[in-house]
Amino acid sequence: MEKVLEFESVIYHINDQFSDQKDCLMSPHTDDDSLWFNIDIPKGHKLKAGDRVRITVEKLQ
């Protein structure tokens, strides 16, 4: 796998009413220069708003 990007950010909000199987993690989108995310993950992750996470994007061969 080829790493394309890696960055760290804080979880701003977790939408836990999105679905019965998954939650949506969201980071703050404060300005156009910052990287932000909106990622669906399976429930049971034990993350909360304010936790720092590392996001890695890799290209699969």
Number of C-alpha atoms within 10 A of each C-alpha: 8 9 10 9 10 10 11 12 18 18 20 16 16 19 12 13 10 11 12 9 12 17 19 18 20 19 20 15 12 9 8 7 7 9 13 19 16 13 13 16 12 11 14 9 9 5 13 13 13 13 11 14 13 9 13 11 12 11 9 7 5
